[in-house]
Amino acid sequence: MASARAAKSRSPLGSRWVALLRGVNVGGKNKLPMRVLVDLLERRGCTSISTYIQSGNVVFSASSTLAKRLASELSAALARELRLEVPVLVRSATELRAARDENPFLRRAEPAQLHLAFLAAVPQPANASKLDPQRSPGDRFELRGRHLYLLLPNGVGKSKLTNDYFDRTLATTSTVRNWRTVEKLIELCGESGQ
């Protein structure tokens, strides 16, 4: 059952952000207690920290300067302190809301069929052109900047549109979240729109 966990913290500093860690606590690999993740963020100056489920979703407040370097710092700290090789991607609450609103499949599919792949960088056009629309019959995708929208009517488990495929083809790092998680992270960011 999904649940949100809010950490005790000081008053908010700066805007709201979301850190997305790939592959933690999945199938018994890359075990990372959320309290440890909260501690790592607090030590870097983040405040008002909330985690969502156990798969590496965390909402926090920070200055934009801190947030911009947080992905690399947090990934390095996880490797150094816990021996976990975990990619980390960061989005502002504003970017997350915009990504939700720009989903081309939103009005044409059930939310359970929708997923959002977050990319570390905008892919080069030459790499983006290598994406094969027939790779996973029945599934559809659309690339928009640093987000790849997925419509997976047969479920994510049966799709051939995987992180590995996107990473290799687009020459960047990706992590995928289901639509329910995207909506919950936006809710945790609050209604201020910061």
Secondary structure as GFF3:
##gff-version 3
##sequence-region A 1 194
A	DSSP	beta_strand	4	6	.	.	.	ID=ss1
A	DSSP	beta_strand	15	21	.	.	.	ID=ss2
A	DSSP	alpha_helix	34	43	.	.	.	ID=ss3
A	DSSP	beta_strand	47	52	.	.	.	ID=ss4
A	DSSP	beta_strand	57	62	.	.	.	ID=ss5
A	DSSP	alpha_helix	64	82	.	.	.	ID=ss6
A	DSSP	beta_strand	88	92	.	.	.	ID=ss7
A	DSSP	alpha_helix	93	101	.	.	.	ID=ss8
A	DSSP	three_ten_helix	111	113	.	.	.	ID=ss9
A	DSSP	beta_strand	114	119	.	.	.	ID=ss10
A	DSSP	alpha_helix	125	128	.	.	.	ID=ss11
A	DSSP	beta_strand	140	144	.	.	.	ID=ss12
A	DSSP	beta_strand	147	151	.	.	.	ID=ss13
A	DSSP	three_ten_helix	156	158	.	.	.	ID=ss14
A	DSSP	alpha_helix	163	170	.	.	.	ID=ss15
A	DSSP	beta_strand	174	178	.	.	.	ID=ss16
A	DSSP	alpha_helix	179	189	.	.	.	ID=ss17
###
